[in-house]
Amino acid sequence: MGQAVLICWLLGSVSASSGSSLVREEVDLIEVNHFHDELGRHVYDQVVFYGWSAAAGDYHVRGWCLLDDPARWPRRNNVSGLYQVIWHDRDQRVQRQIVSRHYSETWTQVDPERVNKRLLDEKHRTSLVRAPARLPKQEVASVASGPNQVLQKTR
């Protein structure tokens, strides 16, 4: 059953990507954070992606992005039960799909990504998967760097 779901998802990804790369990966927690200044005024919204560190017994930031586009807000997939965020990553020039079983929404006067950076410097983070620099044209490539990460390129 699990393989059938994966095959259906892969087929959907290939047809939906229409000429662009799709990077899909799973994280341990997706957090929507509403950051407010010291006077309680709303400053920005962001989505933060975390991986669980068993050694530290805590979540470590893997990546984040501002929620300046309503399409980037996490949504629950009613079929899989997973929360997902899908957006076009302009820096990497790929379509990203990040999924997680866990979701939280917070309203804070501290930036959780910056606080986490003090605990684990950015250079030591396990970041979101990076797309290869180039894939040959008219080739379908699939690169898996773990059971939860899939990269696809279609013509």
N, C-alpha and C positions, 0 to 999 in steps of 0.2 A: 504493500500500500504506500509506504513512504517513498519508494522509488518511483511509483506512478505519479505521485504529487510532484516530485522533483522534475520528472520528465515533462509534465504539463507546464510547470513553471518555466523550465528552460525554453520550451517551444513558445510560450507567451512572451518571454524576454526577447527571443530572436525576432519575432514578428513585430513586437512593440518598439524595438530599438531603431528600426528603419535607417540604417546608415550610421548610427552612433554607437559608442561603446557603452556597455552597462556594467557597472561595478556593484555587486551585491555582497553585503556582509552582515553578520550578526554581531551585535554588541550585548553586553549584559544589562544595560540600563539606558533608556532615553529619558532625558530630563528637559522639560521646557521651563526656562527660568525667566521671570519677569523682574528685571533689575530696576530698583528705585533709588534715587539719591537720598541724602541725609534729611531732606525735608519731606520725603515720602512721594516725590513726583516721579512718575514713570519715565525711565530713560530709554530702555530698549528691551526687546525680547530676544532670547537666543535658545537654540537647542544644543544640548551638550550630550555627547556620546561617551559612555563609560564602559570599561572592562573591569571585571572583578579580579583583585589580587588576593589570592589565598595567603600568600606570604605576609602581606601587610594587613590582611583582614579588612580591606577597604576598597572602595571604587577608585580607579584612576582614569582620568580623562584621556580619551583616545582622539577626540576631535570635537569641533563645535562649529556652528554657523549662525549668523544672525537670522532672525525670522522676519525679514523685511518683505517677504512674499508669502501670501496666505497659502500657496501651494506647498510650502516647506513645512507646514505644521504637521506634526505626527497624527496619523490616523490609525484606527484599529481595523485590521483586516478581519471581517466577520467569519471568513472561511477558516483561516489559519489560527486566528486568535492573537496573532502577533501585532505589535505596533510597528508602523513603518513610516519612514521619511523618504521621500523621493524628490530629488532636485538635480538640476544641471550644474555640475561643478565646473565653473569657468576656468579655474586655474589648471585643472587636470584635463579639461575638455572631454568629460565623460558624464554620463547620466549615473547618478548614485542612488542606490536603494539600501537603506540601513534598516534592519529589523531588530526587534527585541521582544522578549517575553514580558519585560518589566518597563513601567512608565511612571514618571512622577512629574508633578507640576509644582513649582515653587515661586514665592514672591519674596525677594530678599533685598537687602541693602549692601550686600557684598556679592561680588562676581564669583560664582563657584569654580569657574575655570581658572581664574587667577589664584584663588585660595589653594586649589589643587596643585597649581604650578609650584607653590612654595613647598609642598610635600614631595613632589616628584617633578623635577625639572623637565621641560619640554623635550630636551635631547634624549631623555631616558624613557619617554613614553612609547608605548606600542601604538603607533598611529594607525589611522585608517589606511587600507590598502591603496597603493599608488598604481596608476595605470602605466603600462609599458610606454616608452617614448613613441614607438611607432609599430604598427602591425601592417603587414603587407596588404595592399589593396585586393579586393575581391576574395579575401580569405576569411573564413570563419575560424576564429581562434578562441580557445577556451583555456584559461589559466586558473588553476585552483591553488591557493596557498594555504589551504586548510579546509575542513569540512564545511565551513560556513562562509567561504569567500568564493565568488565566481566572477570572472571577467569575461565578457563576450564582445566580439567585434564582428559586425556583419557588413556586407557590402552596401 
